[in-house]
Amino acid sequence: MDRRVKWMTFNADAELLARAQQALGTATATDTINRALAEVVRRDDLHRLVDVIPPDLTPEMVRELRKP
């Protein structure tokens, strides 16, 4: 996947950044911010997916949907 990088300068809460680095296991501020942004997008995608899953979905229905 071709990803564009945008050079930015901004202010961040140093304590919050350090806590995020520890939680995410990242080494740099850039890695931490990118990982945190990816996590926010992933969570949003999951929430949107939940909105389209039928409430009565069963394992049998999932198996049927997975068939080619």
C-alpha positions as CSV (number, residue, x, y, z in Angstrom):
1,M,0.0,0.0,0.0
2,D,1.4,3.4,-1.0
3,R,1.2,5.7,1.9
4,R,1.8,9.4,1.8
5,V,3.4,11.1,4.7
6,K,2.6,14.6,5.7
7,W,5.2,16.5,7.7
8,M,3.5,18.3,10.6
9,T,4.4,20.3,13.6
10,F,2.1,20.3,16.6
11,N,2.0,20.5,20.4
12,A,1.2,17.3,22.3
13,D,0.7,16.6,26.0
14,A,4.1,15.0,26.9
15,E,2.7,12.9,29.7
16,L,-0.1,11.6,27.6
17,L,2.3,10.8,24.7
18,A,4.6,8.9,27.1
19,R,1.7,6.9,28.5
20,A,0.6,6.1,24.9
21,Q,4.1,5.0,24.0
22,Q,4.2,2.7,26.9
23,A,0.7,1.3,26.2
24,L,1.4,0.8,22.5
25,G,5.0,-0.4,22.9
26,T,6.3,2.2,20.4
27,A,9.8,3.8,20.5
28,T,9.2,7.2,18.9
29,A,6.5,10.0,19.0
30,T,5.9,9.5,15.3
31,D,5.3,5.7,15.7
32,T,3.1,6.3,18.7
33,I,0.9,8.9,16.9
34,N,0.6,6.7,13.8
35,R,-0.2,3.6,15.8
36,A,-2.8,5.6,17.8
37,L,-4.4,7.0,14.7
38,A,-4.6,3.5,13.2
39,E,-6.2,2.2,16.3
40,V,-8.8,4.9,16.3
41,V,-9.6,4.1,12.6
42,R,-9.7,0.3,13.4
43,R,-12.1,0.9,16.3
44,D,-14.4,3.1,14.1
45,D,-14.4,0.4,11.4
46,L,-15.4,-2.2,14.0
47,H,-18.2,0.0,15.3
48,R,-19.5,0.4,11.8
49,L,-19.4,-3.3,11.2
50,V,-21.4,-4.0,14.3
51,D,-24.1,-1.7,12.9
52,V,-24.6,-3.9,9.8
53,I,-24.4,-7.3,11.5
54,P,-27.9,-8.8,12.0
55,P,-28.7,-9.2,15.7
56,D,-29.8,-12.8,15.1
57,L,-26.6,-13.9,13.4
58,T,-25.7,-17.5,14.2
59,P,-22.5,-19.5,13.7
60,E,-24.4,-21.5,11.1
61,M,-25.2,-18.3,9.2
62,V,-21.6,-17.2,9.3
63,R,-20.5,-20.6,7.8
64,E,-23.1,-20.2,5.1
65,L,-21.9,-16.7,4.3
66,R,-18.3,-17.9,4.0
67,K,-19.1,-20.4,1.3
68,P,-17.9,-19.5,-2.2
